[in-house]
Amino acid sequence: MRKWILVGVAVVFFGYLFYIVVNPYRGQRFEEVPHGDHVHYVPKDRNPDVPIGQFPTQRPGPNERITPDGEVVPANQ
């Protein structure tokens, strides 16, 4: 019985670990994309025709959002 409990705990632990690795930006409005020695902040609904270099290198503020084309605008627009 102890063996099965240990197996169950191991499955839950590694399942949680796998979930974190697969979804590193869960709950965020944007993803961090490494680009050389800096990071670009890209929205999840980005326009694939816009190059990564067009997106901001600074995290948007709490009342800002990034458009699919890479512009930082107020969150209510």
Backbone as CSV, one residue per row, in Angstrom:
resi,resn,N_x,N_y,N_z,CA_x,CA_y,CA_z,C_x,C_y,C_z
1,MET,0.820,-1.189,0.000,0.000,0.000,0.000,0.872,1.264,0.000
2,ARG,1.943,1.273,0.760,2.838,2.432,0.800,3.446,2.704,-0.566
3,LYS,3.751,1.640,-1.271,4.337,1.774,-2.595,3.378,2.529,-3.522
4,TRP,2.095,2.228,-3.489,1.117,2.883,-4.356,0.894,4.349,-3.950
5,ILE,0.954,4.613,-2.674,0.837,6.003,-2.217,2.039,6.807,-2.709
6,LEU,3.225,6.232,-2.592,4.436,6.893,-3.063,4.373,7.113,-4.577
7,VAL,3.896,6.136,-5.311,3.749,6.282,-6.765,2.750,7.395,-7.077
8,GLY,1.640,7.449,-6.356,0.638,8.499,-6.564,1.199,9.880,-6.289
9,VAL,1.943,10.028,-5.211,2.558,11.314,-4.874,3.568,11.704,-5.956
10,ALA,4.346,10.754,-6.429,5.327,11.036,-7.484,4.636,11.463,-8.782
11,VAL,3.534,10.814,-9.139,2.799,11.175,-10.353,2.249,12.596,-10.238
12,VAL,1.681,12.942,-9.100,1.151,14.296,-8.898,2.280,15.317,-8.962
13,PHE,3.389,15.052,-8.301,4.521,15.971,-8.304,5.060,16.189,-9.710
14,PHE,5.332,15.122,-10.444,5.891,15.266,-11.784,4.862,15.814,-12.771
15,GLY,3.584,15.545,-12.546,2.541,16.147,-13.369,2.513,17.657,-13.197
16,TYR,2.594,18.124,-11.957,2.643,19.559,-11.676,3.896,20.188,-12.281
17,LEU,5.032,19.536,-12.138,6.281,20.025,-12.696,6.191,20.130,-14.222
18,PHE,5.610,19.141,-14.861,5.428,19.143,-16.308,4.524,20.304,-16.728
19,TYR,3.449,20.549,-15.975,2.529,21.642,-16.274,3.243,22.996,-16.222
20,ILE,4.100,23.189,-15.243,4.844,24.441,-15.118,5.808,24.618,-16.297
21,VAL,6.451,23.548,-16.711,7.411,23.630,-17.816,6.699,23.908,-19.136
22,VAL,5.550,23.297,-19.355,4.819,23.478,-20.607,4.164,24.857,-20.683
23,ASN,3.709,25.419,-19.564,3.025,26.709,-19.521,3.790,27.714,-18.658
24,PRO,4.954,28.185,-19.084,5.743,29.067,-18.210,5.133,30.449,-18.006
25,TYR,4.282,30.911,-18.910,3.719,32.257,-18.803,2.229,32.223,-18.515
26,ARG,1.763,31.225,-17.793,0.340,31.115,-17.480,-0.100,32.313,-16.636
27,GLY,-1.249,32.845,-16.958,-1.782,33.966,-16.210,-1.222,35.323,-16.611
28,GLN,-0.283,35.364,-17.539,0.272,36.633,-17.988,-0.391,37.043,-19.294
29,ARG,-0.419,38.333,-19.547,-1.011,38.855,-20.780,-0.058,38.751,-21.961
30,PHE,1.191,38.452,-21.719,2.202,38.439,-22.764,3.254,37.375,-22.469
31,GLU,4.075,37.108,-23.462,5.176,36.153,-23.315,6.491,36.916,-23.417
32,GLU,7.503,36.409,-22.770,8.845,36.977,-22.868,9.625,36.159,-23.892
33,VAL,10.070,36.816,-24.957,10.792,36.128,-26.024,12.240,36.603,-26.016
34,PRO,13.197,35.723,-25.662,14.613,36.119,-25.679,15.058,36.453,-27.101
35,HIS,15.825,37.535,-27.234,16.278,37.980,-28.543,17.677,38.565,-28.371
36,GLY,18.681,37.718,-28.458,20.048,38.170,-28.228,20.282,38.414,-26.752
37,ASP,20.726,39.624,-26.414,21.013,39.950,-25.014,19.854,40.677,-24.330
38,HIS,18.665,40.671,-24.942,17.502,41.331,-24.361,16.247,40.479,-24.581
39,VAL,15.137,40.956,-24.071,13.875,40.214,-24.142,12.814,41.120,-24.748
40,HIS,11.995,40.559,-25.629,10.843,41.280,-26.174,9.588,40.747,-25.513
41,TYR,8.661,41.644,-25.216,7.380,41.272,-24.620,6.343,41.229,-25.734
42,VAL,5.781,40.037,-25.945,4.914,39.780,-27.081,3.555,39.303,-26.576
43,PRO,2.441,39.904,-27.075,1.125,39.432,-26.632,0.835,38.045,-27.186
44,LYS,-0.030,37.332,-26.516,-0.346,35.971,-26.951,-1.093,35.949,-28.283
45,ASP,-1.757,37.072,-28.628,-2.499,37.133,-29.891,-1.734,37.923,-30.956
46,ARG,-0.427,37.820,-30.945,0.399,38.634,-31.841,0.157,38.318,-33.305
47,ASN,0.375,39.315,-34.133,0.288,39.162,-35.579,1.567,38.463,-36.034
48,PRO,1.465,37.263,-36.621,2.693,36.542,-37.001,3.481,37.223,-38.115
49,ASP,2.873,38.184,-38.813,3.589,38.891,-39.883,4.472,40.013,-39.355
50,VAL,4.322,40.368,-38.077,5.127,41.427,-37.466,6.374,40.792,-36.845
51,PRO,7.570,41.271,-37.209,8.793,40.676,-36.645,8.907,40.922,-35.133
52,ILE,9.569,40.020,-34.455,9.741,40.109,-32.998,10.415,41.427,-32.613
53,GLY,11.301,41.928,-33.445,12.008,43.168,-33.147,11.096,44.386,-33.032
54,GLN,9.866,44.300,-33.510,8.917,45.412,-33.436,8.238,45.509,-32.071
55,PHE,8.387,44.498,-31.236,7.713,44.469,-29.944,8.597,45.107,-28.874
56,PRO,7.984,45.670,-27.821,8.754,46.400,-26.804,9.708,45.506,-26.015
57,THR,10.769,46.137,-25.542,11.750,45.417,-24.719,11.537,45.700,-23.238
58,GLN,10.565,46.541,-22.920,10.225,46.810,-21.520,8.840,46.262,-21.228
59,ARG,8.678,45.699,-20.051,7.396,45.140,-19.625,6.346,46.264,-19.592
60,PRO,5.151,46.032,-20.160,4.117,47.075,-20.102,3.644,47.289,-18.666
61,GLY,3.222,48.517,-18.398,2.743,48.860,-17.063,1.406,48.196,-16.751
62,PRO,0.931,48.331,-15.517,-0.321,47.675,-15.121,-1.547,48.193,-15.869
63,ASN,-1.492,49.432,-16.369,-2.627,49.990,-17.114,-2.340,50.090,-18.603
64,GLU,-1.413,49.264,-19.087,-1.047,49.252,-20.495,-1.184,47.840,-21.048
65,ARG,-1.316,47.778,-22.359,-1.333,46.478,-23.032,-0.561,46.601,-24.338
66,ILE,-0.175,45.472,-24.891,0.550,45.438,-26.153,-0.424,44.967,-27.225
67,THR,-0.522,45.722,-28.314,-1.409,45.328,-29.407,-0.762,44.183,-30.193
68,PRO,-1.522,43.484,-31.022,-0.937,42.408,-31.839,0.146,42.886,-32.793
69,ASP,0.193,44.209,-33.062,1.213,44.759,-33.952,2.417,45.333,-33.220
70,GLY,2.435,45.284,-31.877,3.599,45.691,-31.111,3.545,47.056,-30.473
71,GLU,2.418,47.738,-30.546,2.308,49.055,-29.922,1.865,48.898,-28.468
72,VAL,2.368,49.766,-27.601,1.939,49.801,-26.218,0.885,50.903,-26.099
73,VAL,-0.327,50.526,-25.678,-1.453,51.463,-25.579,-2.086,51.325,-24.191
74,PRO,-2.888,52.303,-23.783,-3.622,52.150,-22.516,-4.514,50.918,-22.554
75,ALA,-4.707,50.299,-21.419,-5.450,49.030,-21.351,-6.907,49.167,-21.753
76,ASN,-7.490,50.354,-21.658,-8.904,50.493,-21.980,-9.165,50.725,-23.465
77,GLN,-8.165,50.728,-24.313,-8.373,50.907,-25.758,-8.546,49.578,-26.433
